[in-house]
Amino acid sequence: MTSLSAETLAAAGTGPITTAGNTQLGLAVLAGIAVIVLLITRLKMHAFLALTVGSLALGVFAGAPLAQTVAGFTAGLGSTVAGVGMLIALGAVLGRLLADSGGADEIVDTILARAGGRAMPWAMVLIASVIGLPLFFEVGIVLLIPVVLLVAQRGNYSLMRIGIPALAGLSVMHGLVPPHPGPLVAVDALHADLGVTLALGVLVAVPTVIIAGPLFSRYAARWVDVPAPEHLIAQRPSAEPEHRPRFGATVFTVLLPVVLMLVKALVDIVVNDPADAVQRVTDVIGSPLIALLTAVLVGMVTLGRAAGFTRARLSTTVEKSLAPIAGILLIVGAGGGFKQTLIDVGVGRMILDLSAHWAVPALLLAWVIAVAIRLATGSATVATISAAGLVAPLAAGMSTTETALLVLAIGAGSLFFSHVNDAGFWMVKEYFGMTVGQTLKTWSVMETIISVVGLGFVLLLSLIL
């Protein structure tokens, strides 16, 4: 927890382009968000365009000159893409290598061969959590759901008993653990330490995914009992390669960037001397760019070459992995532009002025803001980016640990109650062959549990640390 000091208030600033009062700014923020929501939900506009138009509308409603609003938006877009674009691209390459080489199938098949009965939900949450580390949520669903359906049918398991743990593993990784785009953008916006955030994120993620996955799946299976859709069971996430990478090598490759970043965080805490030779080395190899680049280069050997890929096939795999993330990069960039517009019009100062008189902890405030945007837009990434921009001034007077927890509070809030304006909602509904009501009782409730339980553990850590 943190209090709002005079220094923090001063650091927030009012932005360079407007001196509008708090009332006008508050209305401008609501109007800007409303524009984004209406464009996404009613007009089905792409989130990139909706965020761009909403940012311009926010500046106009706040009374800022349009030219300066455009300049601020483009500056925010550029800085965001520069900060996280390479990481997203490298994560996409690693995920594609994992899928095309058969490494993902090797992990799945190995764990399933050693699990059965009551252990199966725990095996599924473990699989999803490991696979979900380098993959985007949507990619993880496409990769894992066919396997979930096959396991449920052949093993005569309840679909919800197997599916909910897998979904929980993917969702928790997506919202709480870098290097996923949402947490990465929040880390960048709040100037948090990525290694510390990653370490605390894993600490929060483990109990959260247990509660929302294997434990909640018992109740979800009672509430909704649907068979696995027959027409989807035969689908596989990738073509079968000549040879599969070995299980140990695959797990090593997937966990390599996480281990490197965790080592950096540990050394920074234990040594705490920028002049120390060991810390200088770990600061380099544990930086997100080098850690992910190292994993990709290692993966070309441990995954690609082990699967019999030629140099040409490896080049093709990398090329194909980059095309699908163009939309993600644009959405993340536009979200960064919206964040910068919020900062420039002085919303950060307004938040501080108002919250200085509230008896609301900064972590809870960040969670509430992320929840509101998540419910409105349906996008966890948009909620994370926007909330990070709104509460960025609160991080000015925080310690490294407090800033990392602020990132996690935002990430937890961004997962709250996925419903009909969320693309993930419809993906889950169709893959599991459920009705809208059944999806709300299972998937949506699971997301809410993740959000609330995640916040609870973040607040608990704030008291301990």
Secondary structure, DSSP 4 states (H G I P E B T S, - for coil): -----HHHHHHH---SS----HHHHHHHHHHHHHHHHHHHHTS---HHHHHHHHHHHHHHHTT--HHHHHHHHHHHHHHHHHHHHHHHHHHHHHHHHHHHTTHHHHHHHHHHHT--GGGHHHHHHHHHHHHHTTS-HHHHHHHHHHHHHHHHHHTT--HHHHHHHHHHHHHHHHHHSTTSHHHHHHHHHHT--HHHHHHHHHHHHHHHHHIIIIIHHHHHHHH---PPPHHHHT--SS---SSPPPHHHHHHHHHHHHHHHHHHHHHHHHT--TT-HHHHHHHHHTSHHHHHHHHHHHHIIIIIGGGT--HHHHHHHHHHHHGGGHHHHHHHHHHHHHHHHHHHTTHHHHHHHHHTTS---HHHHHHHHHHHHHHHH--HHHHHHHHHHHHGGGGGG--HHHHHHHHHHHHHHTTS---TT-HHHHHHHHHHT--HHHHIIIIIHHHHHHHHHHHHHHHHHHHH-
